[in-house]
Structure formats: C-alpha cells, structure tokens
Amino acid sequence: MSPSRSLSRSPRASVRNTKPTRDGARTTDRTDHVTRAYGELRNLIIWGQLSPGTRIAERTVAERLGLSRTPARSALHRLQQEGLVTAAGGGREQRLIVAPLTQDDAREVFTLIGHLEGLAARTAAQRPTGERRAIVRRLREVNQQLAAAARRRADPNRMWGLDVEFHRTYVEGVGGPRLIALHRAVRSQSERYTRLYLSALHDEMATSAREHEAIAVAISRGDADAAQHAAEVNWRRAADRLTRVIASHGERGVWSAWG
C-alpha cells in the first residue's frame, strides 16, 4: 500500500491560510502541525493502513496532509525515534519506510514492555492497602471479562481492548510521568503486532488471562518482587506466543528493507 493511497485528504487535514502576526503564534502553529502530522501518521501505521515496509516520502506526506515539508520532516523524525519508521538502503538510495514486523523486533519490544510494566507492578504492590485494593478490584473486573470473552470466543478486537485495559490499569494508575511516557511509546509498537496477528492469537487470550491473575494476586498481597516477576513473565510468554505465530504466518515488510 503506498502512502499516496493511505494519506487521504480530509476536512480535518486541511490547513487554514492564516498568517501569524506574532512569533508565539507562529511557533504554536508549527507545533500544532507537527503534532497533527505525527498523530495521523502514527495511527495509519498502528492500524496497518500504512503497511510494514511501505515507503514514506517526506514530500508525499506534506502534500497529502496539506502541510509544508518542515512539520512533515519533524513528524517523521519523531516516528523514527519511536521505531515506527526506519531508514532502509544506504547512501543516495536511503529511504524511509514503515518499520518491518519481525520475530527479533517483536521479542525486543515485548521484553521492553515487560520490564516497564514490571516496575509499574512493583510500584502498585507497594501502595497503601486501600489503594492496592482499588487497583486489584479493577484488575479482576477487567480480567474476568477477558476470561469470559475468551471462553465464548468473542470478537478478537474486544478481547484485545480488555487486555490493553488490564495493563493500563496498573501502569497508568501508579506510574510516574516518565514511566507512562516510555510505556506509551513502546506499547504503540506492540499494537502493530497485536493488530496484524490478532486473529492468530485468538486462542491465547485464556492463557493470558490466567497469567494476569498472578499479577493481581501479587499486587493484592503487597508482594513487590512477585508482582514484578509476574508482569515480566506475562510479557515474556506473550513474546514466545507471538514469535511462534510470526514464524508460522511470516514476517511483514522485510523485503522492502533490503538494500
């Protein structure tokens, strides 16, 4: 899928032709344009509308979003820092592409998330009793819904949403701003794998729900070591499950990265 097909013009993608009169206004305008370009490209990548391996040209992005090349360049640089966009080729042949989905990359991403969530789970287990109980109550409520959805083989997107909500509960409920920012950045990379291989991971949700319960139990008991371990184990096993699926169904976008 080419960027020109995916980056469609829309009313919200148009830019009003207003001329800033102050430096502050000009800076705000530029920042807003970068944020919008970054957000739209990020969503297209995560949702698979820009497929792994798709070439992304700065000029095409600017044209399709109705922006100048400066905010388009800044948005692409930010996506490259997050690992959603990567450089392929070398020298004059170098180009930017949507990062391929591979077994090695999946394991690295899931391992990183596991360590970040391990820290969050440890922090949650160290909270006062009343706060821990509130967190655990919500964790079990969401996880029970996930387990029930897995038993009746519900819509994979529904199960994926519950899985995300479970993890978000103990990360964003107790994490500091740096941990949350890092988690969101890396989690967006894992979402690409989950969405693309979701149907193949359908049968693994019941197993994941059982692993979630170990996290909830450890937080409930205030056992920081066990909570951290349980969160890391959940993501390590999720990486094992995903890499087996990728090995069976194939990596995506690797051919475009050659050269």
C-alpha positions as a printed Julia matrix, in Angstrom:
259×3 Matrix{Float64}:
   0.0     0.0    0.0
   1.52    3.31  -0.98
   1.4     6.43   1.2
  -0.42    8.32  -1.53
  -3.32    5.88  -1.23
  -3.4     5.89   2.55
  -2.88    9.56   3.37
  -6.16   10.84   2.04
  -7.17   14.44   2.24
  -9.99   15.14   4.64
 -11.65   18.25   6.1
  -9.62   17.91   9.27
  -6.42   17.52   7.26
  -6.76   20.92   5.62
  -4.75   23.87   6.89
  -6.28   27.31   7.13
  -4.38   30.01   5.31
  -3.9    32.36   8.22
  -0.79   34.45   8.67
   0.59   34.6   12.2
   1.33   38.06  13.49
   3.48   37.16  16.47
   6.43   34.81  16.94
   4.48   32.96  19.61
   1.59   32.33  17.26
   3.96   31.17  14.55
   5.65   28.74  16.94
   2.3    27.39  18.16
   1.11   26.89  14.58
   4.24   24.97  13.69
   3.97   22.8   16.8
   0.32   22.04  16.09
   1.14   21.0   12.53
   3.9    18.65  13.7
   1.6    17.14  16.32
  -1.17   16.59  13.8
   1.15   15.09  11.18
   2.7    12.81  13.79
  -0.68   11.71  15.13
  -2.19   10.95  11.74
   0.85    9.04  10.5
   1.14    7.12  13.77
  -2.48    6.0   13.58
  -2.11    4.94   9.95
   0.94    2.84  10.87
  -0.51    1.25  14.01
  -3.81    0.4   12.3
  -1.95   -1.15   9.36
  -3.2     1.33   6.75
   0.45    2.05   6.06
   1.77   -1.48   5.79
   5.15   -2.64   7.11
   7.78   -1.87   4.5
   5.78    0.93   2.84
   7.96    3.79   1.69
   7.16    7.16   3.27
   8.4    10.18   1.36
   8.55   13.5    3.15
   7.14   15.34   0.15
   4.21   12.94  -0.21
   3.34   13.26   3.48
   3.4    17.05   3.24
   1.23   17.1    0.13
  -1.36   14.63   1.4
  -1.71   16.39   4.76
  -1.69   19.87   3.26
   1.4    20.93   5.2
   4.83   22.3    4.45
   7.73   19.86   4.44
   9.13   21.12   7.76
   6.4    19.69  10.06
   6.26   16.55   7.89
  10.01   16.09   8.39
   9.71   16.65  12.15
   6.84   14.16  12.43
   8.78   11.51  10.52
  11.83   12.11  12.71
   9.71   11.57  15.82
   8.25    8.36  14.4
  11.76    7.19  13.55
  12.86    7.82  17.15
   9.95    5.67  18.36
  10.84    2.84  15.99
   7.68    3.03  13.87
   9.65    4.34  10.89
  13.12    3.25   9.89
  15.72    4.01   7.23
  16.35    1.4    4.52
  19.13    1.3    1.98
  22.29    3.35   2.09
  23.83    6.46   0.61
  21.78    8.09  -2.13
  19.42    5.1   -2.12
  18.45    5.56   1.52
  14.71    5.96   2.11
  12.27    5.94   4.99
   9.87    3.03   5.32
   7.33    1.81   7.86
   9.34   -0.46  10.16
   9.03   -4.16   9.24
   7.46   -6.62  11.68
   9.94   -9.36  12.56
  10.42  -12.03  15.21
  13.5   -10.37  16.68
  11.88   -6.95  16.84
   8.72   -8.37  18.42
  10.72  -10.06  21.16
  12.69   -6.89  21.87
   9.55   -4.74  22.02
   7.68   -7.17  24.28
  10.71   -7.57  26.56
  10.99   -3.8   26.96
   7.3    -3.51  27.81
   7.67   -6.37  30.28
  10.42   -4.56  32.16
   8.48   -1.28  32.21
   5.31   -3.0   33.41
   7.32   -4.97  35.94
   8.38   -1.67  37.51
   4.77   -0.46  37.47
   3.5    -3.69  39.07
   6.18   -3.41  41.77
   5.09    0.16  42.46
   1.43   -0.89  42.61
   2.26   -3.61  45.14
   3.97   -1.03  47.35
   0.94    1.27  47.52
  -1.1     1.57  50.73
  -3.62   -1.21  51.33
  -6.69    0.79  50.33
  -5.15    1.94  47.07
  -3.94   -1.59  46.27
  -7.42   -2.98  46.84
  -8.94   -0.46  44.44
  -6.39   -1.33  41.75
  -6.86   -5.07  42.23
 -10.64   -4.75  42.19
 -10.47   -3.08  38.78
  -7.85   -5.55  37.51
 -10.02   -8.53  38.39
 -13.14   -6.93  36.97
 -11.45   -6.43  33.6
  -9.7    -9.8   33.67
 -12.93  -11.66  34.42
 -14.47  -10.03  31.36
 -11.44  -11.07  29.32
 -11.6   -14.68  30.55
 -15.33  -14.84  29.8
 -14.79  -13.38  26.32
 -12.05  -15.94  25.66
 -14.33  -18.83  26.69
 -17.05  -17.79  24.27
 -14.5   -16.91  21.57
 -15.69  -13.33  21.33
 -14.56  -10.75  18.79
 -10.73  -10.58  18.91
 -10.82   -6.78  18.98
 -13.0    -6.9   22.1
 -10.52   -9.21  23.82
  -7.58   -7.11  22.75
  -9.26   -3.99  24.18
  -9.78   -5.73  27.54
  -6.17   -6.88  27.57
  -4.98   -3.31  26.98
  -7.28   -2.03  29.74
  -5.93   -4.59  32.22
  -2.34   -3.48  31.72
  -3.2     0.21  31.59
  -4.91   -0.07  34.99
  -1.75   -0.81  36.94
   0.65    1.15  34.74
  -1.11    4.48  34.41
  -2.73    4.13  37.82
   0.59    4.26  39.67
   3.37    5.11  37.2
   5.17    8.44  37.11
   5.16   10.64  34.0
   8.41    9.22  32.6
   7.36    5.61  33.02
   3.98    6.3   31.44
   5.53    8.19  28.51
   8.02    5.39  27.85
   5.32    2.76  28.18
   3.02    4.51  25.71
   5.83    4.9   23.17
   6.85    1.24  23.28
   3.28   -0.02  23.62
   2.36    1.64  20.33
   4.93   -0.58  18.63
   3.45   -3.7   20.2
  -0.02   -2.69  18.99
   1.12   -3.13  15.38
   1.95   -6.77  16.04
  -1.19   -7.41  18.02
  -3.48   -5.93  15.38
  -1.84   -7.67  12.43
  -1.6   -11.1   14.05
  -4.68  -10.73  16.24
  -6.79  -13.47  14.69
  -3.93  -15.96  15.04
  -3.52  -15.06  18.73
  -7.22  -15.51  19.42
  -6.82  -18.83  21.26
  -4.07  -17.49  23.53
  -6.27  -15.0   25.41
  -7.41  -17.53  28.03
  -3.76  -18.28  28.85
  -3.02  -14.57  29.11
  -5.97  -14.09  31.49
  -4.54  -16.77  33.81
  -1.18  -15.0   33.81
  -2.95  -11.74  34.61
  -4.42  -13.26  37.76
  -0.91  -13.9   39.08
  -0.18  -10.18  38.71
  -3.38   -9.26  40.55
  -2.66  -11.73  43.38
   0.85  -10.39  43.94
  -0.32   -6.75  43.98
  -3.14   -7.67  46.35
  -0.66   -9.25  48.78
   1.71   -6.31  48.56
   4.47   -8.61  47.29
   6.55   -6.28  45.13
   9.02   -8.93  43.94
   6.26  -11.34  42.92
   4.29   -8.58  41.17
   7.29   -7.5   39.11
   8.11  -11.11  38.25
   4.52  -11.92  37.24
   4.3    -8.91  34.91
   7.62   -9.73  33.26
   6.66  -13.4   32.87
   3.36  -12.43  31.23
   5.14  -10.38  28.58
   7.94  -12.9   28.09
   5.42  -15.65  27.43
   3.42  -13.29  25.2
   6.6   -12.77  23.18
   7.02  -16.54  22.88
   3.43  -16.9   21.68
   3.76  -14.07  19.18
   7.07  -15.2   17.7
   5.62  -18.67  17.11
   2.73  -17.07  15.23
   5.1   -14.9   13.18
   7.2   -17.95  12.34
   4.05  -19.66  11.09
   2.47  -16.71   9.25
   5.61  -14.9    8.13
   7.34  -11.62   8.86
   5.97   -8.46   7.19
   7.78   -5.73   5.28
  11.21   -7.35   5.36
  11.61   -7.43   1.57
  11.24   -3.63   1.35
  14.02   -3.17   3.88
  16.61   -4.98   1.75
  19.34   -2.97   0.16
